[in-house]
């Protein structure tokens, strides 16, 4: 059944830095080629730097990362000039290392989003420590699974830009509200060969509310999901504000903007 089409493709070569727009990409078991292959490690804590802890790391969203032809990455600062580990360490007052391998048990700190909404990004708030990539293959610095999808219907419902939610795919859909909620547990075919399994709704943190490059702060990007779309992502978790869904790759393939997106009943399993 046809449910939409690929409106946008986005890649984030360094976790928590701004990403880049693509017209096409290869997708394999570990996700979209070049996505979240690197991260900044806080050498004092041994944790991956993430804007999920805004008081420490909201400023990461002033920097952007783009993959280079030789397999590397180019980081650009808010002044438009190139930036490296030394400059980033100086900017944040913490020793940072750009790493390419996710160690087993790698974690990030996630501020409690409701406390950030109520008290602001500079306030001392509670946070949890979350393991990266629990539903992703080895390698890559994914929060949970290797692909993140969000629909145009959801973006209209929350009245916010896609960039705030950091998806890999924006799916153009008909209908109102959080339509991708119904995709959880289903398999999607995108283009001629790519096959995905949608595994869980995406719980939202404070990141969508933050300044993203030229985009100003927008508290509604979290407040509206908190009011309209609270779900239990996984058994044992509380109801959380959600927008978008996470997916695993069943069959690799090439993806392009404009590709049709279909729900399929075919029985395909991850090898």
Rosetta blueprint (number, residue, H / E / L):
1 X L
2 X E
3 X E
4 X E
5 X E
6 X E
7 X E
8 X E
9 X E
10 X E
11 X E
12 X L
13 X L
14 X E
15 X L
16 X L
17 X L
18 X E
19 X L
20 X E
21 X E
22 X E
23 X L
24 X E
25 X E
26 X E
27 X E
28 X E
29 X L
30 X L
31 X E
32 X E
33 X L
34 X L
35 X L
36 X L
37 X L
38 X E
39 X E
40 X E
41 X E
42 X E
43 X L
44 X L
45 X L
46 X L
47 X E
48 X E
49 X L
50 X L
51 X L
52 X L
53 X L
54 X H
55 X H
56 X H
57 X H
58 X H
59 X H
60 X H
61 X H
62 X H
63 X L
64 X E
65 X E
66 X E
67 X E
68 X L
69 X L
70 X L
71 X L
72 X L
73 X E
74 X E
75 X E
76 X E
77 X L
78 X L
79 X L
80 X L
81 X L
82 X E
83 X L
84 X L
85 X H
86 X H
87 X H
88 X H
89 X H
90 X H
91 X H
92 X H
93 X L
94 X L
95 X L
96 X E
97 X E
98 X E
99 X E
100 X L
101 X L
102 X L
103 X L
104 X L
105 X L
106 X L
107 X E
108 X E
109 X E
110 X E
111 X E
112 X L
113 X H
114 X H
115 X H
116 X H
117 X H
118 X H
119 X H
120 X L
121 X L
122 X L
123 X L
124 X L
125 X L
126 X L
127 X E
128 X E
129 X E
130 X E
131 X E
132 X L
133 X L
134 X L
135 X L
136 X L
137 X L
138 X L
139 X L
140 X L
141 X L
142 X L
143 X L
144 X L
145 X L
146 X L
147 X E
148 X E
149 X E
150 X E
151 X E
152 X H
153 X H
154 X H
155 X H
156 X H
157 X H
158 X H
159 X L
160 X L
161 X L
162 X H
163 X H
164 X H
165 X H
166 X L
167 X L
168 X L
169 X E
170 X E
171 X E
172 X E
173 X L
174 X L
175 X L
176 X L
177 X L
178 X L
179 X H
180 X H
181 X H
182 X H
183 X H
184 X L
185 X L
186 X L
187 X E
188 X E
189 X E
190 X E
191 X L
192 X L
193 X L
194 X E
195 X E
196 X E
197 X E
198 X E
199 X E
200 X E
201 X E
202 X E
203 X E
204 X L
205 X L
206 X L
207 X H
208 X H
209 X H
210 X L
211 X L
212 X E
213 X L
214 X L
215 X E
216 X L
217 X L
218 X L
219 X L
220 X H
221 X H
222 X H
223 X H
224 X H
225 X H
226 X H
227 X H
228 X H
229 X L
230 X E
231 X E
232 X L
233 X L
234 X L
235 X L
236 X L
237 X L
238 X L
239 X L
240 X E
241 X E
242 X E
243 X E
244 X E
245 X E
246 X E
247 X E
248 X E
249 X E
250 X E
251 X E
252 X L
253 X E
254 X E
255 X E
256 X E
257 X L
258 X L
259 X L
260 X E
261 X E
262 X E
263 X E
264 X E
265 X L
266 X L
267 X L
268 X L
269 X L
270 X L
271 X L
